[in-house]
Amino acid sequence: LHAELQGALKAVMSRLPRRTREILKLYHWRGLTMREIGVRYGINESRVSQIHKSALEKMNAALEAAGITSAHAF
């Protein structure tokens, strides 16, 4: 299941806009705060949060469409 999930996540992330992928990576893998990401992109913290939430919703929907339930993914 781990390899299946990893492949599915990679495929889903590849379909997101570049900036959205970067925001997810900076937040989840690099540990930057929403505020720090906002400064980097010249947008406010609230907008970063909106982009992040929307991306997670899209990823969840795509994974569920691929037969991977959110309980398995996150």
C-alpha positions as CSV (number, residue, x, y, z in Angstrom):
1,L,0.0,0.0,0.0
2,H,2.9,2.4,0.8
3,A,4.3,2.2,-2.8
4,E,0.8,2.6,-4.2
5,L,0.1,5.6,-2.1
6,Q,3.5,7.2,-2.9
7,G,2.9,6.7,-6.6
8,A,-0.6,8.1,-6.4
9,L,0.5,11.2,-4.4
10,K,3.3,11.9,-6.9
11,A,0.8,11.7,-9.8
12,V,-1.7,13.9,-8.1
13,M,0.9,16.5,-7.1
14,S,2.2,16.6,-10.7
15,R,-1.2,17.9,-11.8
16,L,-1.2,20.8,-9.4
17,P,0.1,24.2,-10.4
18,R,3.8,24.8,-9.8
19,R,3.3,27.4,-7.1
20,T,0.8,25.2,-5.3
21,R,3.3,22.3,-5.3
22,E,6.0,24.5,-4.0
23,I,3.7,25.8,-1.2
24,L,2.9,22.2,-0.1
25,K,6.6,21.2,-0.2
26,L,7.7,24.3,1.8
27,Y,5.0,23.8,4.4
28,H,5.1,20.0,4.8
29,W,8.7,19.1,4.0
30,R,10.7,22.2,4.8
31,G,8.6,23.2,7.8
32,L,8.1,26.9,6.8
33,T,5.1,28.7,8.3
34,M,2.3,30.1,6.2
35,R,3.6,33.5,7.0
36,E,7.1,32.7,5.8
37,I,5.7,31.2,2.6
38,G,3.6,34.3,2.1
39,V,6.6,36.5,2.4
40,R,8.5,34.4,-0.1
41,Y,5.6,34.7,-2.7
42,G,4.5,38.2,-1.9
43,I,1.0,37.1,-0.7
44,N,-0.6,37.2,2.7
45,E,-0.7,34.4,5.1
46,S,-4.5,34.0,4.6
47,R,-4.0,33.4,0.8
48,V,-1.3,30.8,1.5
49,S,-3.7,29.0,3.8
50,Q,-6.4,29.1,1.1
51,I,-4.1,27.7,-1.5
52,H,-2.9,25.0,0.9
53,K,-6.5,23.9,1.9
54,S,-7.7,23.9,-1.7
55,A,-4.7,21.7,-2.7
56,L,-5.3,19.2,0.0
57,E,-9.0,19.0,-1.0
58,K,-8.0,18.4,-4.6
59,M,-5.5,15.8,-3.7
60,N,-7.9,14.0,-1.4
61,A,-10.6,13.9,-4.2
62,A,-8.1,12.6,-6.7
63,L,-6.8,9.9,-4.4
64,E,-10.4,8.9,-3.6
65,A,-11.1,8.7,-7.3
66,A,-8.1,6.4,-7.6
67,G,-9.6,4.2,-4.9
68,I,-7.4,5.4,-2.1
69,T,-9.5,6.6,0.8
70,S,-8.4,9.6,2.9
71,A,-8.1,7.3,5.9
72,H,-5.3,5.5,4.1
73,A,-3.7,8.6,2.7
74,F,-3.5,10.9,5.7
